[in-house]
Amino acid sequence: LRLSKECKYKNAGTVEFLVDEIGRHYFIEVNPRIQVEHTVTEEITGIDIVQSQIRIAQGYSLEEIGLVQDKITHRGFAIQARVTTENPANNFAPDYGRLDVFRAGEGMGI
């Protein structure tokens, strides 16, 4: 939040960072747009991020559309997965084709 306030950025965006085992944060990047993974955030917060972005672009403030940081809560957990293809015979370059078999991870801890 401090980063977006300092830049006077007021719309949807993503700040990415890693957190180590003792809670230290390591900055990666800022994306001033909605990420494809935004549905994970929508799922656990109940906030329609696309609708919110449109309303902000119309001139509404974050407060007017009910987006006050202290009132945003997380409910549960969500995971999003993507299936991508790579060709190991071509230096693992992106590839295309038909998906014949899918094996989801399973077992202890999954």
N, C-alpha and C positions, 0 to 999 in steps of 0.2 A: 504494500500500500504506500509506503514512504516513497518508493521509486516512482510510482504513477503520480503521486501528489507533487513531487519535485519537478516532474516533466509537464505537469498540468494536463495529464492524459485522462480523459473521461469517456471511456467507452470500453467495449469488450476487448480483451487481450489476454495474453498468457505470459507469465513470468516463470521460467523454468529454472529449477535448482535441484541439487542433490543434498541430502541430509545424511551425515555420517552417524555412526552408532552412539555418539554422545550428544547429538543434537546440533552440531555445527552445520550451517547452511553454506553451500557453494553455488554461486550464481553461474548459470549457463547462458541464457539468452532471454530476450523479450520479443514476443511476436504481437504486433499491434493489430491482431485479427483474431477471429474465432478459429480455433484448431478443429481438425476433423474429430478429435476425441472429446469435443465439448459435450457430447451426449452423456459421458460418464459423470461430469459435474452436474448436468441437469438431473440425472437419475438420483443422485444422493442429496441434492439441495432442493429439488422441486422448482427450480428457477428455469424459465424458458429463456435461454441466453440469446437466441436469435431475435425473439420478440423484444427483449430488453434492449438490444443493440439498435433496433429500428426505432424504438421509442426515444432513446437517447439522441439519435440522429434527428428526430423530430423536434428536439429542444427540451424534452423533459429532463429533470435532474434525476440523479440516482435516488435521492430521497423521495421524489414524487412517484417513482415507480416501485418503491418499497425495497430498494437495495441499499440497506444500511449494514455495514460490515458486522457490527455487533449483533444483528438480528438474523444473520445467515447461519443456519445450522446444518450439520451433516447427519444424514440418517442412513445408516448401514454402509455397505460397500458395493462397488461396481467395478467390473473388469471389462475391457473391450479388447478384442483380439482381431487381427487381420491375417488373412491368408495371402502370402505373396509367393511368387515363383522365381527361382533362380536356376540357371543352367550350369551345373558343375563342370561340364565339358567345355564351357565357354567362359572360364574364369569367374564363375558365379554371376554372370551378367543377368539382368532381369530377363524373364522369359514369359511365354504365354503357353496356353494349352488347356486341356481338359483335366479337371481334378477327379481322379478315379478313386482315391482312398484318402480318408482323413482320420488320424488317430489323435484324440485329445489326450493331454497329460492327465495322469491319474496316479493314485497311490498316496502313501503317507505324505502329509504336508501340502497336498495339492487341493 
